[in-house]
Amino acid sequence: MTMADVGFGYALEQRLRNRGLVTEATAAILAYCFVQLGTRTVTASYKPGNLASERVMQKLGMCRHDAAT
């Protein structure tokens, strides 16, 4: 299995936001991909302007690489 075979998304009710739930869950998913699946690279995206999702990726050490146009 490669990372191309793996995908996930999330949506939270307003009352559950800003508690670190997405950061914690995403960290666990990334750990599984790297350790259990042997994935070397992970790509991610978020909707423009979604600063919360951008921050989650930053907290987890992900680097920004803009897609070629």
C-alpha positions in Angstrom: 0.0 0.0 0.0 1.3 3.5 -0.8 0.2 6.9 0.5 -1.6 7.3 -2.8 -4.0 4.6 -1.5 -4.6 6.5 1.7 -6.8 9.5 2.3 -8.7 11.1 5.0 -10.7 14.2 5.9 -12.4 15.7 8.8 -15.2 18.0 9.9 -16.0 19.0 13.5 -19.0 20.6 15.0 -18.2 24.1 16.2 -18.5 23.1 19.9 -15.6 20.5 19.4 -13.2 22.9 17.7 -10.1 24.4 19.3 -9.5 21.4 21.6 -6.6 19.8 19.7 -8.7 16.9 18.5 -7.8 17.2 14.9 -4.1 17.7 15.6 -4.0 14.6 17.8 -5.9 12.5 15.4 -3.8 13.6 12.4 -0.6 13.0 14.3 -1.7 9.4 14.9 -2.7 8.9 11.3 0.7 10.3 10.1 2.5 8.0 12.6 0.7 5.0 11.3 1.5 6.0 7.7 5.2 6.4 8.3 5.8 3.6 10.8 3.3 0.9 9.8 2.9 1.5 6.0 6.5 2.7 5.4 5.3 5.9 3.7 8.1 8.3 2.9 6.1 11.4 1.8 2.6 12.7 2.7 0.8 15.3 0.8 -2.1 17.3 2.2 -4.4 20.1 1.2 -6.9 22.4 2.8 -9.4 25.0 1.4 -7.8 28.4 0.9 -8.5 30.6 4.0 -8.9 27.6 6.3 -6.4 28.9 8.8 -7.2 26.2 11.4 -6.3 23.4 9.1 -3.2 25.2 7.9 -2.2 25.6 11.6 -2.7 21.8 12.2 -0.3 21.0 9.4 2.3 23.5 10.7 2.1 22.1 14.3 2.8 18.6 12.8 5.9 19.9 11.0 4.5 19.7 7.5 6.1 22.0 5.0 4.2 24.1 2.4 4.8 23.4 -1.3 2.5 25.3 -3.6 1.2 23.2 -6.5 2.6 24.0 -9.9 0.2 26.0 -12.0 
